Amino acid sequence: MSRIEFTSHPLEFKKPAKTSRDTLKSKPSFFLTLRDDKGRLGKGECSLIPGLSLESESEAIQALEKLSSQDSLILDAIPDSVPAVKFAVETTLIDLNREGAAKWKGGIPINGLVWMESAKGMLKQVQILVKGGYKTIKLKVGTLPFFEELELLKDIRVLCPSPEFTLRVDANGAFSKSTSDGLSALEKLQAYEDAGLKLHSIEQPIEAGSIEQMATLCASSPIPIALDEELIPIILNRDRQELLEKIKPAYIILKPSLLGGFTSTESWVNIAESLSIGWWITSALESNVGLSEISEWTYGLLKSRPHLKNMAQGLGTGSLFKNNIETKMFISEGQLYSSAVDSELVWSKGVVNLIKEWNDKPDSPLLCKTSGSSGVAREISHSRAAVIASAKATLEYFNLQPGDKAVLALPIDFIAGKMMVVRSLIGGLDLDIVEPKAKPLINSHADFIAITPHQCSLLISDFPDVKTVLLGGGVVTDGLIERLPEWIDFYEGFGMTETITHIAMRKVKSGASRGPFEAMSGVSFQISKEGELIIDAPSRGVNGLVTDDIVELVDSKRFVWLGRKSSIIISGGIKVIPEVVEHEIRGVIQPLNCEYLIKGVPDDSLGEKIILRLDTVKLSESKEIELLGEISKLRGLAPYHKPRDIEYGEVVKSNRGKIKRIKRD
């Protein structure tokens, strides 16, 4: 005889989950368990979203109480009027039959979710997701004033350029509400299109139930429309078919726990595919119990549809709750895995593929993508001979010998990671491969390692046993240099994907001033009339490469980096390089303990006036005068280079520590 029980486990959000529809601080959740006469245990979840789930909490409790008085669970006996309960029964039976062990392997691409809050808060959420490796980002919209939100989306698109990043938005019906901007839903969608946002889709722009209006909107919208809430109350397959034929959306969003379980959801999939309508699966804010079941089922769906392998699913909600159930599921680089062990595939598989291609295709070029720090990310191809020349130059510069221990702690997707593998193959190095996370785990001695400044900063407190460290891919600040261990040789590299990593080096050490960058073997420098660095490295296929970097040329082999041409401000006819000013004033700003930047704003007299932006609470007027006065006394700054005013606002940085100089004022 089987034993059936249910328990209540309300889920508490770490911070309020805000949409245009409402704000959730907690939500009801119930666990249904079944122990059969063989001793097997199955566990499922009944997850509710008040105001969205078809059944109320009291109706769900009543149905669960009735089940707990029975001695068996029969899926077909559960009425369609309680879909969340039906999902609980189905997942309990699945869990019972598999005896609790998840059987899916490999990763599921998922979107990162950005909840509604202030524009600054949403931008920070996006930055965190980008650092986490997400390539598809979904944003809740419809709470901020429309044009303020539009500017925010423009800034987000700059941070997440197309086609590298996919942006989705979810209005939760907000565009059907009357707002002060006076725009219709179609006008708002057209504004999105005119802004060049290149959105993948918008979910439920108007409220569910307005079928005629939604059909008209889908036929006219320049942005593909996805249905979500519209699907929940539709039970019969003939009604589902009729709905999709009538509205003709581009996509449907499927939440199994709101639609009556997997069998019911698969009927939606089949109907959508018969009408050439796209779809993806998403969570309805279940705990890890329900989310694990949905993820395993979704993996099976995608496995039988390889053309959808890159379609991001909405399954990244497990970290939202204070009191979630422990899980082995793990997210890495924007993919969900059944366990942390499986997630290793995301970084080690690329290494294996690179080595295999290097050995099996000796004439093939090396394909690399740029970071996008100075423009839109793009793919670059380098010949095998040029790549080998770059590898040999590094081996020679650092006197690396066969058998020396090197460590790969950088992503294999970019040039720096690929070149660590190539150097090891060319130079016979003993290469250790560790997960390329913010604080890489390096447990043994190494002769050479290349890491980013951010990785270095996190390793400072207990730095691994390394002889030589190459820092690159980000800003090496004076503050970081002062903290570097003195017994390790640290070098700052200068280079880019176009030059096949570093073409110049300089040694950095605590207490020592930074000298100029010095060319590596086979590299020489020129300077343009505008002060731009020109690089010649014939062995790497680089001839007369004009960069965006403004430098002071010492000679053909040495230069001092000043800043980027694209950042230059013209004030009173004088060229001002903001990076130089920022470096000079760092000592004055340091006591404020905040991010800052130098920018130019239009001025009738000067053309552009130099402004200091502080990312902090507003200072008193006397403190502002004192601060500007201290800066004005700095001997290293010419008069036109000194900021004349102070403004306050966010200072956005890339995941490599470089200031994003976004013009939004």
JOBEL-V547318 format. One record per backbone hydrogen bond with DSSP energy under -0.5 kcal/mol. CO is the residue of the C=O (numbers start at 1). NH is the residue of the N-H. If there is no record, write none. Layout:
# JOBEL-V547318
co->(CO:CO)
nh->(NH:NH)
This chain:
# JOBEL-V547318
co->(3:5:7:11:11:12:12:16:17:18:22:24:25:27:28:29:30:30:31:32:33:34:34:35:36:40:42:44:45:46:48:49:49:56:57:58:59:60:61:62:63:64:65:66:67:71:72:73:74:75:79:82:83:84:85:86:87:88:89:90:91:92:93:94:95:95:96:98:100:108:109:112:113:114:118:119:120:121:122:123:124:125:126:127:128:129:130:132:135:136:137:138:139:145:146:147:148:149:150:151:152:153:154:155:156:161:166:167:167:168:169:170:171:173:173:174:179:184:185:186:187:188:189:190:191:192:193:201:202:203:203:204:205:207:209:210:211:212:213:214:215:216:217:224:225:225:226:227:228:228:229:231:233:236:237:238:239:240:241:242:243:244:250:251:252:252:253:254:254:255:255:256:256:261:262:263:264:265:266:267:268:269:270:271:272:272:273:278:280:281:287:288:289:290:291:292:293:294:295:296:297:298:299:300:302:305:306:308:310:313:313:314:317:320:321:330:332:334:335:336:337:339:340:341:342:343:344:344:345:347:348:349:350:351:352:353:354:355:356:357:361:365:366:368:372:378:380:382:383:384:385:386:387:388:389:390:391:392:393:394:395:396:401:404:404:405:405:406:407:407:408:411:411:413:414:415:416:417:418:419:420:421:422:423:424:424:428:429:430:430:432:432:435:437:438:440:441:446:447:448:449:450:451:452:453:454:455:456:456:459:460:464:465:467:468:469:469:470:471:475:477:478:479:480:480:481:485:488:489:490:491:491:492:494:494:496:496:497:501:503:504:505:506:508:509:517:518:520:524:526:528:531:532:533:534:535:536:537:537:538:541:542:544:545:545:548:549:549:550:550:551:552:552:555:556:557:558:558:559:559:560:563:564:565:569:569:570:571:574:574:576:576:577:577:578:579:580:581:583:585:585:586:589:589:590:595:597:599:601:603:606:606:606:607:609:610:610:611:611:612:613:614:614:615:620:621:622:623:624:625:626:627:628:629:630:631:634:638:638:639:645:647:650:652:654:656:658:659:660:662)
nh->(35:33:31:13:27:322:323:18:24:116:19:17:13:11:48:9:32:46:7:44:5:36:42:3:39:36:34:32:47:30:50:52:53:60:61:62:63:64:65:66:67:68:69:69:70:2:74:75:77:78:82:86:87:88:89:90:91:92:93:94:95:96:97:98:99:100:99:101:102:336:313:138:115:140:122:123:124:125:126:127:128:129:130:131:132:134:133:334:166:112:168:114:170:149:150:151:152:153:154:155:156:157:158:159:160:165:137:200:201:139:203:141:174:176:207:177:182:188:189:190:191:192:193:194:195:197:196:169:226:171:172:173:175:210:211:214:215:216:217:218:219:220:221:202:250:251:204:253:231:232:232:234:235:240:241:242:243:244:245:246:247:248:278:227:254:280:255:256:282:258:259:260:261:265:266:267:268:269:270:271:272:273:274:275:275:277:276:252:254:314:291:292:293:294:295:296:297:298:299:300:301:302:303:304:305:308:309:311:312:111:315:283:320:14:324:337:335:110:332:108:330:343:344:344:345:346:347:348:349:351:352:353:354:355:356:357:358:359:360:361:364:367:382:380:375:370:368:366:387:388:389:390:391:392:393:394:395:396:397:398:400:399:404:406:430:447:448:432:409:450:434:414:417:369:418:419:420:421:422:423:424:425:426:427:428:429:403:431:406:432:408:434:437:440:440:442:443:467:468:407:470:409:472:456:457:458:459:459:460:462:463:466:446:489:449:471:491:451:493:477:481:482:483:483:484:484:488:490:469:508:471:493:506:503:504:499:501:500:496:520:494:518:492:490:512:559:505:523:536:534:531:551:528:547:526:545:524:540:542:541:543:537:546:535:547:565:533:551:562:563:553:554:560:558:525:519:554:555:517:561:552:550:567:568:571:576:572:574:571:576:569:578:580:581:582:583:584:585:586:588:589:590:592:593:593:615:613:611:609:607:572:573:608:603:601:644:645:599:613:647:597:616:649:595:624:625:626:627:628:629:630:631:632:633:633:634:637:641:642:642:612:614:652:660:657:475:654:661:662:664)
